[in-house]
Amino acid sequence: MSSLPRAYLSQKLVQPLPTKEGVILRTVGEAANYVLALPPERAEHRNRWRHAAKLLLDQADVADVSRQVHLALFYDAGAFLIVAVLVVVVVWPTLAPWL
């Protein structure tokens, strides 16, 4: 996505978007770099991230990019939360006797 115009990449997103890693995405360029850095197993199997990448490559309106990245981040956070709950509910009780 480095071939995108600098003016496009420097545009501010509609709102700052926090990631589950604690990074705050503020510009289209930061969002593009975040999408590019996603591990393949996370990005390729998630239609929301694919759609965000397509919008970025198409130089879509910043509001549309912001909305799609926000949606993808929201669902990623939800998936992370589900895994965390499963660990606490399923795995933790089996470990508790040894702690």
N, C-alpha and C positions, 0 to 999 in steps of 0.2 A: 504494500500500500504506500510505499515510499514514493511512488510515481504520482500520487495525488498532489494537486497544487497546494503550496504552502499556505495560501490564503484560506483555503478550505479547511486544512488541518488545524489552523490556528483559531478557528471559530469556537466560541464558548458553547458548551452544551446548555440546554434549557435550565438545568440545575446540576450542581455537583452530584456525582454518583459514587457512593462508597462501595467498594468491593469487599468480599468476605476476607480478603487478605489484608484489609485495612488501608488500601490505596484509595485515594479520591480521584476520580476521573473528572476533569474540568473542561477539556477541549476535545474536539473531534480527533485530533492527533493522538491524545492520550487514550481515547477509546479505541482507536485503530491499533495502537501499539499493544494494548491489553488483549484485544481479539487475536492479534498475531502471536502473542506469547502463550496463548492457551495450549495446554497439552492436547495432542491430537484426539485422545480418547474422550476428552471433555468437549472439544469443539465440534468434531466431525459427527458426533452422534446427537447433537443438540440442534434441532431445526432453528431454535431461537438465535443461536450464535451464527449459524449459517446465514440467516436472514439479515442479521446485523452486518455481517461482512459484505453481503451483497449490496446493502444500502450504502455502506461506506465506499465500495468500489464504484457504485453508480453516482456518487457525490450527491446523494439524496439530501433533501431539506434537513437542516440540523434538528428540527423538532422531531422528525421521523426517526432519525438516528438515535436521538436521546431517548425517545420512547422505547425503541427496540432494545437498546443496550440496557436500559432500566429493567425491562421485562426479563431479559436473559439473566441479569444479575439477581433479580428477585427469585426466579426459579432455581438458580444455582444455590442461593442461600437456603431455600426450602429443602433442596436435596441434601445439603450439608446438615441441616437441622434434623432431618429424618434419620440420617446415619448416626448422628450424635445421640439421638433418643434411643435408637436400637442398641447402641453400645451400652448406654446406661441401663436400659431395661433388660437386655438379654445377656450381655457379656459380664457386666459388673457383678450381678449376683453370684455368678459362678466363680469369680475371683475373690469375692469378699471373705470367704473362710480362710484364705491364705494370707490375707493382709493383716 
